[in-house]
Amino acid sequence: MGMNLIPASDSSILVIFGDEITPVVQKSVHALFHALQAAQDHRIRNLHPGYVSLLVDFDPRAISHDEIAALIQSAKPSPAQDTELQTPAVEIPVCYDSDFGPDQADVATHTGLSISQVIQKHWSASYTVAFLGFTAGFAYLSGMAFELSIPRLATPRRAVAVGSVGIAGNQTGIYPTVTPGGWRLIGRTPRQMFNPRRIQPSPVMPGDRIKFVPIDRREFDRLLLESAG
């Protein structure tokens, strides 16, 4: 797949792979992200993957736009080098108890599905971490069933509980900290999705595959207690 490289500032360059969110485009974004990350080039200060692009932030005192462009071109992996699909999925337990999913009924009404169908379609899909954003550790996940697409809340909540699983548009994600939010909440995970004290604060990274595993309230309470211990 071709890349379009556009200078974004005096210290960044935007690599665009397409104008539509597709599995092929996202796979290309993640492949380049991991290739540049593995290179550990000190001249690259940060990498910001998106749905169809990768923003490369670099030190302009150490490397020019032309040089970083050449580096990006040389780092682009071939299809044979891409091992993303061979990695095991990260399993995330989710309790779909109604107490944790205050918007389940709204989603069911909007989609014409029953609440049980909404829940089944959500956990049975295979997801990919498109990128981390919005707040520390918030993973935007692609791969949700199109039947579950629903607009954000007209008025966002002032505080969404840690671990809440929400959907908005054709995306799903997990709130890693207490924060305002306008996504429709349908469940909650007891798993800690962000811990600044860990070497890798987030347990998932762009390109990781995610699989939700439904659990009951008793298992949720047990795992929550275990993670707090």
C-alpha positions in Angstrom: 0.0 0.0 0.0 1.3 3.5 -0.9 2.2 6.2 1.6 1.6 9.9 1.4 4.1 11.9 3.5 3.2 15.4 4.4 5.2 17.8 6.6 3.0 18.6 9.6 5.3 21.0 11.4 8.9 21.9 11.7 9.4 18.8 13.8 6.8 16.3 12.5 5.7 14.5 9.4 2.3 12.9 8.8 2.2 9.5 7.0 -1.2 8.9 5.4 -2.2 5.4 4.1 -5.7 6.2 2.9 -8.9 8.1 3.5 -11.1 5.3 4.7 -10.9 3.2 7.8 -10.3 -0.4 6.6 -8.4 -3.4 8.1 -5.8 -3.1 5.3 -5.1 0.6 6.0 -4.9 0.0 9.8 -2.6 -3.0 9.3 -0.3 -0.7 7.3 -0.4 2.0 10.0 0.5 -0.5 12.8 3.2 -2.2 10.7 5.0 1.1 10.2 4.4 2.1 13.8 6.0 -1.1 15.1 8.9 -0.9 12.6 9.8 2.6 13.6 9.4 1.8 17.3 11.7 -1.2 16.9 14.3 0.9 15.2 14.8 2.9 18.5 16.2 5.8 16.6 16.9 8.6 19.1 16.0 11.2 16.5 12.4 10.1 16.6 10.8 11.6 19.7 7.3 10.1 19.5 4.9 8.2 17.3 1.2 8.9 17.1 -0.8 6.3 15.2 -4.4 7.1 14.0 -7.0 5.2 12.1 -5.5 6.0 8.7 -2.2 7.8 9.5 0.9 7.9 11.6 2.3 11.2 12.9 6.1 11.0 13.4 7.5 13.6 15.8 11.3 14.1 15.4 14.1 16.2 16.6 14.7 18.9 13.8 18.1 19.6 15.2 19.2 16.1 14.5 17.3 15.1 11.3 15.6 17.0 8.4 12.2 16.4 6.8 13.9 14.8 3.8 16.0 12.5 6.0 13.1 11.4 8.2 11.0 10.8 5.0 13.8 8.6 3.7 14.0 6.8 7.0 10.2 6.1 7.0 10.4 4.8 3.4 13.2 2.4 4.3 11.4 1.3 7.5 8.2 0.4 5.8 7.9 -3.4 6.3 6.9 -5.7 3.5 3.8 -7.9 3.8 6.0 -10.9 4.5 7.5 -9.1 7.6 4.1 -8.3 9.1 3.3 -10.7 12.0 0.4 -8.9 13.5 -2.2 -11.5 12.8 0.1 -14.2 14.4 0.0 -12.6 17.8 -2.5 -14.0 20.3 -5.5 -11.8 21.3 -5.5 -10.0 24.6 -8.5 -11.2 26.5 -10.4 -8.6 28.5 -13.1 -9.8 30.9 -16.3 -7.8 30.7 -19.4 -7.9 32.9 -22.5 -6.9 31.0 -24.7 -6.6 34.2 -27.3 -3.9 33.7 -25.8 -1.9 36.6 -22.7 -1.5 34.5 -24.6 -0.9 31.2 -27.0 1.9 31.7 -27.3 2.5 27.9 -28.0 -1.1 26.9 -31.7 -0.4 26.4 -31.0 2.7 24.3 -28.6 0.8 22.1 -31.2 -2.0 21.7 -33.9 0.5 20.8 -31.7 2.3 18.3 -30.4 -0.8 16.6 -33.7 -2.8 16.7 -31.9 -5.6 18.5 -32.7 -7.1 21.9 -30.4 -6.3 24.8 -29.1 -9.9 24.8 -28.3 -9.6 21.0 -26.5 -6.3 21.6 -24.3 -8.0 24.3 -23.7 -11.1 22.2 -22.7 -9.1 19.1 -20.4 -6.9 21.2 -18.3 -9.6 22.9 -18.2 -12.1 20.0 -16.4 -9.7 17.7 -12.6 -9.6 17.2 -11.1 -6.1 17.8 -7.9 -4.3 17.0 -6.4 -1.5 19.0 -6.4 1.3 16.4 -4.6 3.8 18.7 -4.5 5.3 22.2 -5.9 8.7 22.7 -8.5 11.0 24.4 -7.0 10.2 27.8 -4.1 8.1 29.0 -4.6 4.5 28.2 -7.9 4.9 26.3 -7.7 2.4 23.5 -9.9 3.0 20.4 -11.0 -0.4 19.1 -12.0 -1.2 15.6 -13.9 -4.3 14.5 -17.3 -3.8 16.1 -20.3 -5.2 14.3 -21.8 -2.4 12.2 -25.3 -3.3 13.6 -24.2 -1.8 16.9 -23.3 1.7 15.5 -25.0 4.4 17.5 -24.3 8.2 18.0 -22.7 9.5 21.1 -24.9 10.8 23.9 -26.3 14.3 23.3 -25.0 15.4 26.7 -21.8 13.6 27.9 -21.7 12.3 31.5 -19.6 14.3 33.9 -17.9 11.2 35.2 -17.6 7.7 33.7 -16.5 4.9 36.1 -13.1 3.2 35.6 -13.4 0.2 33.4 -16.6 1.2 31.7 -17.0 -0.3 28.2 -18.7 2.0 25.8 -19.6 2.4 22.1 -19.9 5.4 19.8 -20.3 5.4 16.1 -18.7 2.2 14.9 -16.1 2.2 17.7 -15.9 0.6 21.1 -13.4 1.3 23.9 -12.7 1.1 27.7 -12.5 4.1 30.0 -9.2 3.5 31.9 -9.8 6.3 34.5 -12.7 8.3 35.8 -13.3 10.9 33.2 -16.2 12.7 31.4 -17.5 10.8 28.4 -20.3 10.6 25.9 -20.0 7.0 24.8 -22.9 4.6 25.4 -22.0 2.4 28.3 -22.9 -1.3 28.0 -20.5 -3.1 30.4 -17.5 -2.8 32.6 -14.2 -4.7 33.0 -12.4 -5.3 36.4 -9.1 -5.2 34.6 -6.8 -2.2 35.2 -6.3 -0.6 31.8 -3.9 2.1 32.9 -1.3 2.2 35.6 1.4 4.9 35.5 3.6 2.9 37.9 4.1 0.1 35.3 6.9 0.1 32.8 4.2 -0.2 30.1 1.3 1.8 31.7 -1.3 0.4 29.3 -1.7 -3.4 28.9 -2.5 -3.0 25.2 -0.8 -1.2 22.3 -1.7 -0.1 18.8 -2.1 -3.2 16.6 -2.9 -5.6 19.4 -5.9 -7.8 19.0 -8.6 -7.7 21.7 -11.1 -10.3 22.6 -13.8 -9.5 25.2 -14.7 -12.4 27.5 -18.2 -12.1 29.2 -18.2 -12.7 32.9 -20.9 -12.6 35.6 -21.1 -10.1 38.5 -19.6 -12.6 41.0 -16.5 -13.1 38.8 -16.3 -9.4 38.2 -16.1 -8.8 42.0 -13.5 -11.5 42.4 -11.3 -10.2 39.7 -11.6 -6.6 40.9 -10.6 -7.6 44.4 -7.7 -9.6 43.0 -6.4 -6.7 40.9 -6.6 -4.4 43.9 -4.6 -6.7 46.1 
